[in-house]
Amino acid sequence: MTAIPKFGVGASALRKEDKRFIQGHGTYTADKNLDGQLYGYVVRSPYPAASFTFEDLDMAREADGVVAILTAEDVADLGAVPVFTGIKQPDGTRPTLRPAPVLCDGEVKYVGDAVAYVVAETLAQAQDAAEMIMIDWQEKDANAITARALDEDAPLVWDDAADNRAYLYQMGDREATAAAFDKADKVVSISFLNTRLASNYIEPRACLAEWNEAEGSFTLHTGSQGVHQMRDALAKKIFRMDGDKIRVVTSDVGGGFGTKMFMFREYPLTMVAAKKLGRPVKWVSDRTEHFMADSHGRDNVVEAAMALDKDGRFLAFKARLTAAMGAYMGQYGPNIPTGGITMSTGVYDIPSMDVTVDAVFTNTMSVDAYRGAGRPEAAYLIERLVDECAHETGIDRAEIRRRNFIRPEQFPYHTPGGRMYDVGEFDGHMTRALEKTDYAGFAARRAESEKNGKLRGYGFATYIEACAFAGSEEARLELTEDGEIILDIGTQTNGQGHETAYAQFIYDRIGIDFDKIIVRQGDTIHLPNGGGTGGSRSIPLGGVSVDAASEKLAEKMKKIAADELEAAPADIELVDGVARIVGTDRSMDYSALARAARDEADRKADADIAQDENTYPNGTHVCEIEIDRETGLIEVVNYSVVDDFGMTVNPTLLLGQVHGGIVQGMAQALAEEVVYEPEGQLTTASFMDYAMPRADGVPFFEFETRNVPSTTNKLGMKGAGEAGTIGACPAVMNAVVDALGHAKGIRHVEMPVTPLKVWQLLNG
Amino acid sequence: MSLSISLAINGRQHDVALNDPRVTLLDLLRERLDLPGTKKGCDRGQCGACTVLVDGRRINSCLALAASMDGAEITTIEGLAEGDELHPVQAAFIEHDAFQCGYCTPGQIMSAVGLIKEGMAGDDPERVRELMSGNICRCGAYQGITEAVLEAGRKAAENAQPQTGNPDTGKDAA
């Protein structure tokens, strides 16, 4: 095997973005300021459901520093926060879209719903004035509990949405599934909640808006996961204006996790204020606002069952999800549960399925994409169910999986959820992971723990996820006369290290100094269109286009050099920043080469390579825990992953994605939960009451890849942004149930498994 | 009414007139002195993104009133490197890939510098984790952070002159 060049694909190249980040030189949205800027502050509902009128706005309007107060009438001409969905109900109808208005007009539906926007010279003045606004609230009954939403006596979130149902959705073959259940030797059922989570990027959302009167155009600076989607939502859905008149700029982003994809109402509010007042306006969310007003993740109530034959073979699967939408539908919210269920048969060969989704309204913030977006829910469902199948049949957990895995010779494999898996060696990574973590020796380790008064559990999950949804991501390259290469691409790094990963593809084709590769994302002015970052698509889709564009540019550069050096293009090599005739010392540097181009087009190249199916990364997570009987505290004593990502671009970046994903999945299992009181008050609105994973609860992880290249794209890549989260949650919960089941016969515990919960189970 | 304070930030003396007694040290740095490297994550002392050193000790700058900082010596992330030469903790953070989005990183690094100075963690990963747990990293880079702090701590110990005092208590050794 030849060595990987230091900056090429496959190398652990250190990140190009690191130096600015570790010196405090990153530029996040809140770090930007413009001359003469004003500050916006959103007045929010303290009630989960109420009608309201403004009793007095004048006192606030006259307060020090206040320049404007916007209410619903000021934004009456704007469209609502968009909802994008193509869901069809079983009767063929489309669900009624129920989007959030930019500002509420006389009625609020959740704690944090926006009723007014105060603009002042300073933030403190805006906040002070907000407290002077007198509002007459008429409280109504509200419900925040997903499981209760469909009850006959549940308060209605929308008067005209009977039963609080947002939509009904069915997938699979009902008859075949029912027939399989009828003839089954065994049926194993589970029911559980998939808890509600908050994204909690440490950089709260923020925006800074400018209006250019002469050009009739906006500039919006905001953290996003893709400026083009943001621009299009604003232009087409909110302002109904020419997209060219809205420039969206995203600089460094302090974590996105899906949530920063969306066009939240504070952005048009801030833009309208900037236009009205002729001065830039800045809005920065605080942490409590984040909990109230940034979309949440998960929140499903699940009942599921598996039909098995006498040998423990899975015959059919069925599930019913009650999925919270929030009070309003999120931008992609309706598609999260319906997308997730397509993956609910996991890595198993299950002939048929029957899944129903009841999407419901509750008086809560919208639920939308959060790291994994439906796929963690699917993996948690199937992997908990399979462990229960093992328990109920008495077949070993690994053995029952082996009997039911989709076998390598079955690929390409069409799932009952309508997916087409291209490749996979599920038994391969499971076997390796179990060997690595000494599954066989677990009983001895458990006995040792028990001697020390502790419970011990071993759990694992063999997950699969769908990444890189069909489509493409255009890459444009330009060799500048300074000898630099600029890449324009419409994905958006939120910390993943795109600058580095894309540069590696370019370096491979055009041996250029790593520092001379400039990756530009996050400005609609540089690139007309882009797909953004989400669903682990940036590297599988973007990387393929960057590679193809680099190949084209390399060909053009060789042609120019060949002309200049009087050689054949085939004899030119591009290495170390020069084009050289192979085997000679005759060369020219890239700056001279760019200047020699007859036409600008000769030093530019682009590619937009489409992929028509998803990619399917998969793997096995193993988690081993100890539980302290006295305190109920769970300690993760071993965590090991064997993943199939198809191909590795940068092992260091990959490890970061996997580690971070595990921490988020583990934290859902053990710590995090957004809690609304049943009547709708939000009780987790700071880091004091929403438990975040911190350094002291996170062990060192063992990680290795066992890559089987994807056949869906040329480079074999599968995507890795969400995989850690998807595998971790069921692996940790299977370990917890293993420990508690062995000690107490407990077969189910709801997330998050806090020390209090464990202590109560052990001592209750 | 304004209140005048004088403080040293990253070795440079600043005389500041505060027109509002509510201004925190964090807002003073970010909004008034053009030092946005220190980050605001929660404004309540619960995430650690705003950690700076005050007279060598790490604190949450969002919980400190600027008015109480008269005469203080403050170090922020911008003042850590010596010219082009990174502080060993910064170098270790790069080496161990101890961050992704970079937003909590200034706070993590300042906290690590403070921790190493406190000398309480030694070479024990458990202690490092515990004593770094005031700094949340949502990207979940805790493994890299722990490794980076351990390495920087080891290097600091190797380079340290024989100690004559106890950094924990400030008291002279017997």
Interface residues (C-beta under 8 A of the other chain):
Chain A: L14 R15 E17 D18 K19 R20 F21 I22 Q23 G24 H25 G26 Y28 A30 D31 A124 N200 Y201 I202 E203 P204 D252 V253 G254 G255 F257 D286 R287 N494 G495 Q496 G497 T652 L653 L655 G656 H659 G660 G661 I662 V663 Q664 S686 F687 M688 M692 P693 R694 A695 D696 G697 V698 F700 F701
Chain B: D20 R22 R30 L35 P36 G37 T38 K39 K40 G41 C42 D43 R44 Q46 C47 A49 T76 I77 E78 L80 A81 L86 Q90 F93 I94 D97 F99 Q100 C101 G102 Y103 C104 T105 P106 I109 P125 V128 R129 E130 M132 S133 G134 N135 I136 C137 R138 C139 G140 A141 Y142 Q143 G144 I145 T146
